[in-house]
Amino acid sequence: MANANAPMIELSGVGFAYEDAERFTLANLDLRIDAGTVTGIVGASGAGKTTLAKTIAGFIPLNEGGTYRGAASVAGRVLAEGTLSEAAAAVGLVTQNPFNQISGARFTVREELAFGLENRSVPRDEMERRVDEVAARLRLEPLLDRSPYALSGGQMQLVAIASMVIMQPPVLVMDEPTSQLDPAGTRLVYDVLSTLSDGGTTVVIIEHKTELLHEHCDSIAVLAGGLIVQHGTPGAVLADDRLTSWGVGETRVTTAARLARERGLLPVERALPIGVDDAVEAFSTQTGAAS
Amino acid sequence: MTTTTLYLERTSALHRLNPVTKLVALLSIILAVFAVPHWWIPLGIVAVVIVPAAVLGRVGGRLLRLFLILLLPLLVVLFLIQGLFYPDGSTVLWEWGLAQLTTEGLLFAITIGSRLTALVLGSLVFVLTTDPARLMSALTQVGMSPKIAYVISASLQIIPAFQARAQSILLAQQARGLAIVGSPLKRARALLPLLGPLILGMITDVDERSTAMEARAFGATPKPTSLIIVPDPVGERVARWLMFLSAIAVVVLVVVGVIA
């Protein structure tokens, strides 16, 4: 058992190169994530975010050929030393493509949601309770009797997320979980993740929408060149001048504020706002209105 | 519910039966009709068991339609070929050039045709009245390996998965100027570019899906639980054994020559 101060997820000097690849996708990477927090991972396309997600979940090196070095542990346990099944019990992984997250062997969404629980031998009453609960949380009730293949991309993505949330892993790693969702669905997912985190689940989200990360994350880590080049509070990371050079987009609020500063509407010495609340405060102060 | 099979959702006693009971009944019927060398046995089973079962299961209309579309053309061809061109036929009833309608050919066609009718109609009644999800759960409950159940279910589901992928590739290619118009041959040729990405895409999907299955603990325990519990009353279990033993008895009687 890990001591109380140890991080939930710890990657030390982790490097990984896929078979026949010319370079390491992850190069000597260090990352510490505390229990019960929500951490966003950002980076340019091809920066290795999916590889990092699979590494945290233990699928690298347990299920992927290549050159691996360093150590990744979850709750003090080095996943690479155990089995894939043990790793999967410790970390829930939602993959990028919901189409492939669907088991392909269940005929209704209800059964699809229960698939993982069946594999873990969860008693039927408990399964039914959890299916109803997760369906209510992600508003999937109208879809429960439909075929998983008769869903839209966004609906399928919600089912894929629900099918992992229902397993209640202590750590949940999600690779671009809202890529196909509308704004309402996206908000729903983030609300669920916040609730899970409040209940003690450690959540890691790979996401391009920096506004959402600013709003919901405790910390953000930037992945560039196979390394974590910045890791801190959303405010600190998203205000970093090097952000765009790492291939990460600043929030629209920041972009708008930068334009406003160029036109003299905000003082140069003032830090650029990141979220809507920061912006309201910045402009209120500037115009002398009560904030 | 959107399904990928012919299953029709109805409320009937046949639907409520444990799918394994229906499967054993079907297999017993197939065993009996192929073992007994009399054409009237399969037809009798169709008339006394299969058709009433379809009516009881409220799938009679669909069964008739499927019979007309699938089986009737096959039976007509069978009777034409075997009835008119049976090589060992000696009792000629009617002839026209090379075609000879013989008693032996007619009997052969009736025997094969009646067996085929019992086999196809019996299987159709089974498929029309059996929810595939319940079937898989019931088979797992009676001891079938969850991995084999997965393979069967995944095979049934692969068609809509294939359709969905094909549709998206087709749209992407049409958006880039692929024209699917003109003669059937032209249209078929235009669909060729679909095959490469479709098959390659399905192959690369396997890797990601296997990751997802591991993440969802597939195979983590040899005895997974099941969300769907299919009732299996003692009466049905006894009936299954009786049907199975009766079918075996018929085969034995044929082999030892009591039924000839």
Chai-1 contact restraints between the chains, C-beta under 6 A:
chainA,res_idxA,chainB,res_idxB,connection_type,confidence,min_distance_angstrom,max_distance_angstrom,comment,restraint_id
A,F59,B,T211,contact,1.0,0.0,6.0,A-B,restraint_1
A,L84,B,E214,contact,1.0,0.0,6.0,A-B,restraint_2
A,S85,B,A220,contact,1.0,0.0,6.0,A-B,restraint_3
A,A88,B,E214,contact,1.0,0.0,6.0,A-B,restraint_4
A,A88,B,A215,contact,1.0,0.0,6.0,A-B,restraint_5
A,A88,B,A217,contact,1.0,0.0,6.0,A-B,restraint_6
A,L93,B,A215,contact,1.0,0.0,6.0,A-B,restraint_7
A,T95,B,E208,contact,1.0,0.0,6.0,A-B,restraint_8
A,T95,B,A212,contact,1.0,0.0,6.0,A-B,restraint_9
A,N100,B,D205,contact,1.0,0.0,6.0,A-B,restraint_10
A,N100,B,E208,contact,1.0,0.0,6.0,A-B,restraint_11
A,N100,B,R209,contact,1.0,0.0,6.0,A-B,restraint_12
A,N100,B,A212,contact,1.0,0.0,6.0,A-B,restraint_13
A,Q101,B,A212,contact,1.0,0.0,6.0,A-B,restraint_14
A,G104,B,A154,contact,1.0,0.0,6.0,A-B,restraint_15
A,G104,B,Q157,contact,1.0,0.0,6.0,A-B,restraint_16
A,A105,B,Y150,contact,1.0,0.0,6.0,A-B,restraint_17
A,A105,B,S153,contact,1.0,0.0,6.0,A-B,restraint_18
A,A105,B,A154,contact,1.0,0.0,6.0,A-B,restraint_19
A,F107,B,P132,contact,1.0,0.0,6.0,A-B,restraint_20
A,F107,B,A133,contact,1.0,0.0,6.0,A-B,restraint_21
A,E111,B,A133,contact,1.0,0.0,6.0,A-B,restraint_22
A,E111,B,L227,contact,1.0,0.0,6.0,A-B,restraint_23
A,A114,B,L227,contact,1.0,0.0,6.0,A-B,restraint_24
A,F115,B,R216,contact,1.0,0.0,6.0,A-B,restraint_25
A,G116,B,R216,contact,1.0,0.0,6.0,A-B,restraint_26
A,G116,B,A217,contact,1.0,0.0,6.0,A-B,restraint_27
A,E118,B,P224,contact,1.0,0.0,6.0,A-B,restraint_28
A,E118,B,T225,contact,1.0,0.0,6.0,A-B,restraint_29
A,E118,B,S226,contact,1.0,0.0,6.0,A-B,restraint_30
A,N119,B,A217,contact,1.0,0.0,6.0,A-B,restraint_31
A,N119,B,F218,contact,1.0,0.0,6.0,A-B,restraint_32
A,N119,B,A220,contact,1.0,0.0,6.0,A-B,restraint_33
A,N119,B,P224,contact,1.0,0.0,6.0,A-B,restraint_34
A,R120,B,A217,contact,1.0,0.0,6.0,A-B,restraint_35
A,S121,B,T221,contact,1.0,0.0,6.0,A-B,restraint_36
A,S121,B,P224,contact,1.0,0.0,6.0,A-B,restraint_37
A,S121,B,T225,contact,1.0,0.0,6.0,A-B,restraint_38
A,M127,B,L227,contact,1.0,0.0,6.0,A-B,restraint_39
A,D145,B,M1,contact,1.0,0.0,6.0,A-B,restraint_40
A,R146,B,T2,contact,1.0,0.0,6.0,A-B,restraint_41
A,S147,B,T2,contact,1.0,0.0,6.0,A-B,restraint_42
A,Y149,B,P160,contact,1.0,0.0,6.0,A-B,restraint_43
A,Y149,B,A161,contact,1.0,0.0,6.0,A-B,restraint_44
A,Y149,B,A164,contact,1.0,0.0,6.0,A-B,restraint_45
A,A150,B,T2,contact,1.0,0.0,6.0,A-B,restraint_46
